[in-house]
Amino acid sequence: MNLRKVIGKLPYPVKQGIKYAYGALPPQIRYGKVFWETYNFLQKSQWWSKEKLEEYQMQQLSKLLSHAYKNVPYYRRIFDERGLKPEHIQDLDDLRKLPYLDKNSFKRYSKDLLARNTNPKDLHRTHTSGTTGKPLQFYQHRSEIEREWAFVCHQWSRVGYRPGDARVELRGAVDRRKFIYYNPGTKVLRLAPIIDTKERVRSYLEHMERFGAKFLHGYPGAIAAFAFAIRYYGLAVPVRFRAVLFASEAVYDWEREIVREVFECREFAFYGQTEHVVIAAECEYSSCYHCIPQYGITEIDPDTYEIIGTGFLNYANPFIRYRTTDIASMPISSRCEKCGRNYFPVFAKVEGRLEDFIITPEGTLIAPAIITHPFKDLKTVKDTQIVQKDLDLVVVRAVPWAGKDSQALQAELRQLCQDLQIILGKSVQVKWEIVEEIERTTSGKFKWIVSEVSRDSLEKGIKEI
Ligand SMILES: [Zn+2]
């Protein structure tokens, strides 16, 4: 039985005591060797020349491909069928000789995608948070979690975050019995991402003031809802954060604006996924996403702008030329001129997951950023969600503010649906529905657009962008 399991069985006060003792340790001891090696390497190599970064990438790629060829039956077959050997892949053009790996193929060949030379004891089973269809399940080496955390801290260091700094989090699964939870081991005060009453908002602000952390971290949707509620109730924010750190989820411009206005600090977004193939974040001077070449190879499909990644972290379940289904938006460049890092590619934003798009019966995909406009100045509604029930039916679910005049509410919703109708076109029927609250997904994430139309339609539609 490992130490974690032993601690897990102890009574709650003893467990908290151990966490406090652990949290009091300096970060140099609290985080392991793998973390610090990765973090220190990144802090140094972020200023490398493009040539040096590319050379490093190719070394990592060749290591990964040799391993995949030797130990992963799926990739052995892929190479053999094409008459290729890992040493034939010398640059990015060569890499394109290998096919994309998509989620369906992963599910279909999952047994053959697991490396034969791994010890199950060292592996951690994980899954994507896909809300449509079945999530993808796969394995990671335990040390991968530490390495991933080093990449995240490296990105956050651009806004002054140091490993071990305390944070307030507005994210995670919703437990209605416990809205506020403090983990002394990680120095994280976690607040459930549910903003339902004035008392809740006030209590969250009081806890933040007492806790005194300099960073607020969470789902952009939840933090934006929190900011809206603070403004709506006319409450003061008693803390000055150095930055609001958005968790990896597509961020809309209106979310950035309200967060900046209410918390009077900068917001900082990054893009990542559980499969760990691409990680990218803003920098000190630009809100464009800089992909980190030391993490993997990022390709952008030239036709669809889908982000394709080959990750260097996972040797248990290697993802090579993996289709993330996330869409990068233009302009896409090979370098950020503002900070001087040679990280590449750099793209303006992540348009959202494929599942976040609305698709019309004509096969046109409509990006979330376009749909957000009519929602910007709603007065009677505090929360919304858009559900595409069918190709020709979209339902707007709306949570009204308490005590609002019902006529004003009806009028605003009617106007909202008319505006949406203009965006979506005549062949889509737009209806509204008043609800008490919008459910979070099982991981506590808030999904603004929920698509119930089949993935095939979405994938076909993507060609239309
Ligand atoms: Zn930059």
Residues whose N, C-alpha, C, O or C-beta is under 5 A from the ligand:
A	BS01	ZN	C283 S286 C336 K338 C339
